[in-house]
Amino acid sequence: MKREEILNKAKKENKVADEWQFDVLKNANAAALILLVAIIAGMLIKSTTQYYTTGMPFANPFIFVFQLACIVTIQSFIKFCYDKKPLEIITAIIGFIAAGYIALFLI
């Protein structure tokens, strides 16, 4: 290949973003997801313990389980869109069914 062909090909590949930007975005999203799951899990534990000690939770515990199911479903579906791994779509379908089942308790 000629030098200009290589440069044009590299420009087309890096038009959206380079690999470093994708890596940063991936790490940022992973950190945000971990923090979100930790906060929701903490709220679920506090609500459950408050329910068993005082009899009145500060919120319906099913809300937090529903949020966790939605997070897993969305994350698995997005991973499937990029990776095309069958395990991801199976996880997304199971999460969707679980979220729908839990939503019945919230109504």
N, C-alpha and C positions, 0 to 999 in steps of 0.2 A: 504494500500500500504506500501511497505517497503521503508526504507529510500533511498536506492540506486535507486529504481524505480522512486521515486519522484525527486531525483537529476538528473537522466537521462532525465526525462520528462522536467524538467526546463531547462536543457542544450539545448534540441532540440527546445524549445520555444524561447529561447534567442539566438539562433545561429546567426540569421541575425542581430538583434539589440534589445535592450530592449525598454520598453515603454517610458522611459525618452528620449532616442535618437529620437524616433518618435515624441514626443511632441516638442522637440527642433527644429527638422527639420520642423515640421508643422508651428510652430510660426515664424521661419525664413522665410519660403516661404510666409507666410501671410504678414509679414512686407515688404518683397521685392515686392510683388504684389501690396500692397497699395501704396508704393513709386512709382512704375512704372506707375500705373494708375494716380496718382497725377501729375507726370511729363508730361505724355501724355495729360492729361486734360488741364494742364497749357499751353502747346504748342498749343493745339487746340484753346484755348481762345485767346492766343496772335496772332495766325495766322488769326483767324477770325476778331478780332478787327483791325488788321493791314490791312486786306483786305478792310474793310468798311471805314477806315480812309484814306488810301493812294491809295487804288485800287490794290495793289500788295501784296499778302501774301508772307511770306518767304518760304512757302511750301504749297502744295495742302492740304486743310483741310481734304479731304477724306482719306489721308494717316493715320491720327490719329484715325479717326473713324474706319478704317479698322483694325488698331492695337488693338483697344479696343474690337472689335468684335472677333478677333482672340484669345485674352487673355481669354475672357469669354467662348468661345467655348472650348479651350484646358482645362481650369480649370473645366468646367462642365463635359467634357468627362472623365477626370482623376477621378473626384469624383464619376462618375457613375461606373467606373471600380472597385472602392473599395466598395462603398456603395450599388450599385445596386438599386438606387432609380429612379423611372421612370421620376420624375421631372428633374433630372440632364441630362438624355439623351434627353428629349424634349428641354431643354435649349441649349444643345450642337447642336442639329439639327437646331434650329432657328438661333443660332449664326453662324453656317456654311452657312446657306442660306443667312443671312444678309451680311456676309463677302464676299461671292461670288457676291452678288448684288452690293456691294460697290466697289469691285474690277473692275467691269465693267466701273465705272466712272474714274478709275485710268489709264485705257488703252488709 
